[in-house]
């Protein structure tokens, strides 16, 4: 097995087929595991309207969660793209944190068609579910989520932002290339490279020249799934293409440093990243 992949899954044995799948998803850093503890940060719902939602999509309906201030509106919209562990409490809390500062935070349940990530503990099954989702459907579902926010009358999609974590960080880069109406994007430690497949034809490094919105990328300098060589390549491509993006690397910081329900959580980088995200959204008109 490739040493890089082995570092992400230190206690697992793989068939060749599973190894290929894992190579594709390098950067997810599933070794830390899915839900292993309760969230450290618990945002209350006082002054908020929160709850599960149903989002009309071209091929049916997908679930989701939204949080927004209880009074006022319409509010700037921030799409929240989940990790590979499902629409769990940490992601819902991100929506509530955004609502506390004046946003409608909306997190669609992007992989429900493919399987139940929320209750899945087998890494190979998680990989199978995630890889079954075409990038084109991810983009369509996020478009549908933005349309739902607008149709609700409470979301101002003229001020549309997006943020995402882990695999959701990769999705953020793709959406910044997909939607010309997007105002700003913040990608938290999403994988940058990977073997192409029919469902995932391009990596971030291959499509970054198509990015249309300003993207803030937040990465850990000690993330084995996203080595500095890849981050340096990303910076070089952004500079060469004159893209209005910024990359921040936190030294000695692991993958998933904002995931406060996992051992990878790092309070300092997580709080600094949140401040930078708020400033980035305001700077680029999502306020």
Secondary structure, 3 states (H helix, E strand, C coil): CCHHHHHHCCCCCCCHHHHHHHHHCCCCCHHHCCCCCCCCCCCCCCCEEEEEEEEEECCEEEEEEEEEECCCCCEEEEEEECCCCCCCHHHHHHHHHHHHCCCEEEEECCCCCCCCCCCCCCHHHHHHHHHCCCHHHHHHHHHHHHHHHHHCCCEEEEEEEEEEECHHHHHHHHHHHHCCCCCEEEEECCCCCCCCCCCCCCCHHHHHHHCCCEEEEEEECCCCCCCHHHHHHHHHHHHHCCCCCEEEEECCCCCCCCCCCCCCCCHHHHHHHHHHHHHHHHHCCCC
